[in-house]
């Protein structure tokens, strides 16, 4: 089995003081430290790292309203939080909770023989659990 570390949605609109849908302030440091530790471990073990971020189209009016216009494509809020370690890795965008809705992600996983994922990120009750329940790649 070939593993990869998938990091979901560590973006400004969730982690900064200007966040539109902020994570609880008391959880930010521990969350970032934990994920950064996973990145360091993955690098040492030569485990590929996959960064996934929301980038919603401005034309998605109803869903943008429900999401408080977070992580709009091209916005500062859609950028990865600057405290997140950046390792050599692959970067993909998504417009749904399910990262596997991205054909380019599926192609990357298949082309690199990745069949097991270590998944982490923000909003366990949303995107993280959605992608964990996905089942098979």
N, C-alpha and C positions, 0 to 999 in steps of 0.2 A: 504494500500500500504506500502510495506517495502522498504525503500531507502538504497542506499549505495553511497559512494563517490568514484568515479573512477578517478585516477590521471594518466595521460598519458605522458610518455616519458621525464621525468625530469632527464635527463642523462648527463653525463660529455661531450659527443660529441656535445652537444648543449649549455652548460652553462659555461664551464670552459675556461680559457685562452688558453688551448690547443685544443679547440673544432674544429672538422672538418667541422661542419655546424653550426656556432655560431648564437645564438640569438643576436639581437642588444644589445650591452652592456648596453645602457641606459634603457633597459626593464627588465634586469635580476633581479635586486633587487625587483622591484615592483611585478614581476611575482612570485618570490619565497615567498615574504611576503604574497601575496594574497592567494597562495595555502597553505602555512603553517597556515594561519588564518583559512582556511576551514578545515584543519586537526584538529586543536584545537576545533573548533565548532562541528565537527563530533564526536570527542571523548567525549565531554561533553554531547552530545545528544545520545550517544550509537549507532551512525550510523556506520555501518561497512565501513572500508576503503580498497579499492582495488588499489594496485600499479601495473601499467602495464608498461613494458619497451620493446623497440625494442631489439632484439638479432638476427641479421641476420647471416645466415650461410655463411662461407667463400666461399662456392662453388657457391653462387649466383653472379657470376662475372659481368654480364651486369648491374644488378640492383645495385650492390655494387659500380660500377664505377659511375653510375648516382647519387648515394648518397654520393660520396666522401669517400667510405669505412667507413661510420659511424657505430657505435654501433655493431661492429662485435662480435658475441658470444664469451664470455671469455675475451674480451678486457677491458681495463680500461675505454675506452669511453662508453662502454655499461652499466657501473655501474651507479646507481642513484647518483645524485649530493649530496655531503655530507651536503649541507645546507638545503636539504629537510628534514623536520621532519619525523621521522619513528615512526609510531604508531603501535600498534598491528593491524595486518591486513593480507590480502592475497596478494601474489605476483605472477604475471603471466608474461610470455614472449609472444611476438608476432613476426611474420615474415612478416606481412602485415599491412597496415594502420588499417584494421578492427580488433580490439581486439576480436571480437566475432568469429573470425576464429579459436580461441583457444578452443578446446573441453573442456579442464579443466576449463576454465572460465565459460562456459555455465553450466557445471555440478555444479560448486560452486554457481552460481546464483540460479539455480533451487533448490539445496539442502538447501539453506539458505532462500528460499522464497523471494528473492529480485526481485522486478518487476518494480522498478523505480531507475534511476541513476542520480546523479549529476556528470556531466562530466567536467573535467578541464584538462589542460595540455599545452603543447607547440605546436606551429604550428596549429593555429585555422583553417587555410585554408586547412590543410591536415588531420591528424589523428583525431583531435578533432571533426571537422565537419563530417568526415566520420562516426565516432561512434555515433554522435548525429542523423544523418540521418538514422541510422540502423533501427529505428522504434521500433520493439518489441524484447524482450529478448527471 
